[in-house]
């Protein structure tokens, strides 16, 4: 927080004037201040990155720059001229081109059209297809992309589509290129290809905003970083001058000093019954999914709380979704549950093995707002029984009652609509739904996000006591001290790989932060952090 | 910027991982064309059309004549125009249920105004303006209030059908000389073949529609909306305007189809053209346009109408079958085509 007062690093010598300068920009949505007096600038010929956890305001800045959102306060200047964009087209005219994470191109049209759409060469009032394809071929050649401009966009891989989107940006002669998570679904070779293109553009004096969750990539390609937290500016730094560990601390927002007392508390809670012979419940080998996470080996013991630590996008949620049967793992993955080989292809299969996954996306993948507390709680149990064997009304009442009591759901009214409950109580209802099926493995993805401190503590306590009673728990949280406090063992994810899998006996916040940041910390984990396992072959 | 590097073509094998180089290029290309959601369904329809025509020719010697083919256009002129308008709408991922009722309304307006002595030179443009405005209102309703196209056009359908009854409860016949002349005139093509003036209008409509869809920015934006409305918007395309105009085009086409329909029937009747919107949608779908939008051709829709027409013709030639068998065949065909589309689009994922 103090960093805002700190002086900004110097402008690059070659281009001392920023092409984009946002000053004191605020953007509010009902109930949320998404950006709070943030400064942000970009220089020609530099790769700049926005860093921050979920809700930090990265995408809000991008949307302000691309004209999707208007700004409430502050100014944006492009090349020294104040601007206000009327929609995406306005930003494009100002020379700001964007390649979105989900590649917003049109799969049903040709590659050439996707590059040229809106600026097609015309002759006698008709689109001049030949000229259009020729121009597209030229641009593709610049990117060393050897594909037929007349082919359908949808027939190409996501990596190629990404480069096509960049070709479109080059054609508008963009001075500013925004790449929002461009590498999230590319493999190593494809990333290298993208970086080559980025470096070329950089030499041409294009200002590039490169947003990514992958720290390695950030350190490889960027020159300058702006760190945001909760909609506020933490600071602007030169990448080479900011250590990874410092960056992670700035993103997460914990200064070392304030963490000291917490880590002592961790030591007290860690592993009292220090026996390594916990019977394993789930043994996953080579669990991975191409383009999502590298194959991972993970063992979860009975009654064990395994914390998944890592930054957003590190693969922690993706791993949880594979375990919960939400996403399907690649062939070659083997999972045994209680000793028996099992396939986790659908959530239903997972549930039948008593594995419950509680999504981080509470609103869309969790609670059903228009149903009552009771209906939400019995949902999974009823589904598991089959819809023809209705749970008797009396049993429903009992169940709901008991969970409302144990979890202290407020208001304690089984007939209240869930959408009227606070976030914390919605989370409790969601927990109750999964507890009702008596899971043996409960996967909690960000169960404490966006809920108040009281409810947070209750949920933490609950996780603790569930594990005491023999339930295995996979616990994911962006709050690092929470993971440390609850977990017996911590699996650290970084850049879609499992980089460490260690017992939590006396692990400190610093050590864990170091693992999250670059994986080269303390007692060497079981898995080598540097090797890249071959994908999908289930080795 | 990097220079051209012809010796390096590292990406060529990446886009299509399952394509093996050992396969003969022709086989591969043919397979590609048939499994492409763009061209696959149209080709299947074309083959189907030729097959049905051949079957008819084998069974009845009289079937395999140029006039039978031309009569497909003569008899279905209005339906082709409707299908062309519907193609625009469906390409954006929308639907227009109002077209049948608008055809009837156009007929009623024409018949009643001609009856009270208006000149065809005024009546026909007036109809086209009225139906275009109706399309505009529907388009605005869909765009501004974000009403589902299904509901918005359903409302327009009831409105148009209701207005027919406001004009008259009964059939009004048309005796105006120009209309009668247009109805009975045959344009000889030599060799004993002839077409009606309606067919000429239809061919012009088809040509204009093809040009608009394939050679104008508006047309490409129509496809873009079907491919991804949000993406199109982020690419800076005029999505909103295009979405509205598409319904204006459909309205205009319905009006024109209504006029052609009155050339054909020489009367206005409030109950006419009931269910025609569904024929038009069926023709568009059989013609290979994806109901979700983004893929399809005007010529495909024309082919779709011709397939419907030729099934009808074959059943007429058969003589013993009830004409309702046409419906059963169309139903079966639709089912096959929708499944085909599903298969083709899911294979591409």
Interface residues (C-beta under 8 A of the other chain):
Chain A: X66 X68 X87 X88 X89 X92 X98 X100 X104 X105 X106 X107 X108 X109 X113 X117 X118 X120 X125 X126 X127 X141 X142 X143 X144 X145 X146 X147 X151 X152 X154 X155 X156 X157 X159 X160 X168 X193 X196 X200 X204
Chain B: X1 X2 X4 X5 X8 X9 X10 X11 X12 X14 X15 X16 X17 X36 X37 X38 X211 X214 X215 X216 X217 X220 X221 X223 X224 X226 X227 X228 X230 X231 X232 X233 X234 X235 X236 X237 X294 X295 X348
